[in-house]
Every structure is written in C-alpha cells, then in structure tokens.
C-alpha cells in the first residue's frame, strides 16, 4: 500500500524546506527518485507520477522549493527565494535533501528528475556532485534564452532598485513568460501551454499556490541560474559518466518546440557525456508528466531508469 508522508528539512541557513515522501513498505525498493518541480507549482502535483513509481518499486521524495507550495508560509513568500543569493540557496536545499535521502536509504542509488525550473536546478546540482547520483532525467528543459534574458535582467534590476526584491510586477512576468500561451490561440485559459488535458489546466488555475506572479528578486535569481547552466563551464563540469535523459513535448513553448532541448542535448554531447538520450513527444506541451499521453511518458521513464539500474 502506498504511503505518503511529509516533513520539514532544516537547511544550511535554517530555512525549513517542506518535503513529501511516497513509499510502500511491503515492496523492496530498488532506487530512490528525487523529484524537483517547476516554477510556480509544487510537489503535490506529482502525486500521480509518484504513485506510479512506488508501484514499480521505487521510493520517491519531492520538495517544495523556497517560495513555492508549503515551503512558502505566507502569500508574500510565494514567488520569492531569498533576499540574497537565492539561486544558490535553492541548490544547497536540493543537496541537503539528497543528503537526507542518503542517510535514510544508504544502500539505494538516487536518481534525479527535474521538470522545467527543476531541470535547471538539477543541471546546476550535478556540476557540483560528481558521484552522488546514479542518473538524471531532465523534463522540459531549455537552452540559452538569449536577448530576452538580458532584457528581463535589466528590467528586474531597475525594479529592484526602486521597489525591492520582493516586489511583483506583471509587466516583468509577461516579458518573460507571457508569450507561452500565444501558440495555442484561441485560448481557453491562461495556462493552455501547460497541457492538452483541460482538467490539468483547470486545476492549476484554481490552485492558490500555482501560477502566481514571481518577484523581481526571483527573476534575477532564475536568470543567474539559467546563465550558469548554459555556460560552457557548466557543461564541462557535468560528470561524463552520469546518464542523462532529456524529454519534452515538441509543442513546448518553454523550449521553443523542442529547439532548446536539442541545443542542450548537443552541448552535453559535445562535452563528452557518454550515456545521453533524448525524446520529444509529438504535440505534447510543457508538462509532459501531466499530458494526455502521460502513461506513455511514465513507461518510457521507467524503462530508461531500469536500464540504468
């Protein structure tokens, strides 16, 4: 029987990180999957996928990042990492969760799975931890955003000067993320770009902890992280023996219909990653774990993981 529990993990700066855990004590687990969610969402949205993994003999952990889900204790904390060095604090939080997982499951390998911003976090994390992980899956990742990131950073810096890092600005958010829905007109909701499954987009829209405006400080932190993970240095620092699996929808606007995924795949290949795979799903949008063909995606992930084990 699948059991869900949760706990608060005290991180390096005493921040309390909310973590969910799914397991079945009657099954012999063969590995632990550590899930890192995307921007403007939270770990509870992964319960269906986590249940699938547990049924297939895995233990699953998933945290709510700073400024997200249950880790955000107030409405004002949603969409905000920290007053200083927010991106690196999130990376440290993720590493702290890995350490907790190792302590609780000393004989099991850890496999990372990150979606969207969660994939960015993992791409940073693996440049700093050469031997901790068995494999990593990057869902809905993307490459260098180019000029839009430069413009966003300039606007964010200007707004921070006058309004502070916790201020939230609709224009800034629209500059960075507002274009995603344009490819799916006529739009039924603001979030059609997430999935073809109407139930998914409706639940996302109704969730008080999803889809909120992100703070100017968050956008600066995210820009810093994206610039780092797409630098030549980050690709070179990625462990050559670590198996990587890149997956996305070919209608995902975050990666420009898979273009960004192909770019990242090519750069990892050039950097000498020895076990590198990629799959783009026809007509799928950004959240492939919540798409109408999610069972296909689940089984592809399972088959890939089993090959690594």
HELIX and SHEET records of a PDB file:
HELIX    1   1 UNK A   43  UNK A   46  5                                   4    
HELIX    2   2 UNK A   47  UNK A   55  1                                   9    
HELIX    3   3 UNK A   69  UNK A   71  5                                   3    
HELIX    4   4 UNK A   75  UNK A   77  5                                   3    
HELIX    5   5 UNK A   86  UNK A  104  1                                  19    
HELIX    6   6 UNK A  117  UNK A  125  1                                   9    
HELIX    7   7 UNK A  147  UNK A  163  1                                  17    
HELIX    8   8 UNK A  170  UNK A  177  1                                   8    
HELIX    9   9 UNK A  178  UNK A  184  5                                   7    
HELIX   10  10 UNK A  198  UNK A  206  1                                   9    
HELIX   11  11 UNK A  216  UNK A  229  1                                  14    
HELIX   12  12 UNK A  232  UNK A  237  1                                   6    
HELIX   13  13 UNK A  253  UNK A  255  5                                   3    
HELIX   14  14 UNK A  259  UNK A  271  1                                  13    
HELIX   15  15 UNK A  288  UNK A  290  5                                   3    
HELIX   16  16 UNK A  294  UNK A  308  1                                  15    
SHEET    1   A 8 UNK A   3  UNK A  10  0                                        
SHEET    2   A 8 UNK A  16  UNK A  23 -1                                        
SHEET    3   A 8 UNK A  58  UNK A  64 -1                                        
SHEET    4   A 8 UNK A  31  UNK A  36  1                                        
SHEET    5   A 8 UNK A 109  UNK A 115  1                                        
SHEET    6   A 8 UNK A 135  UNK A 139  1                                        
SHEET    7   A 8 UNK A 243  UNK A 249  1                                        
SHEET    8   A 8 UNK A 276  UNK A 281  1                                        
END                                                                             
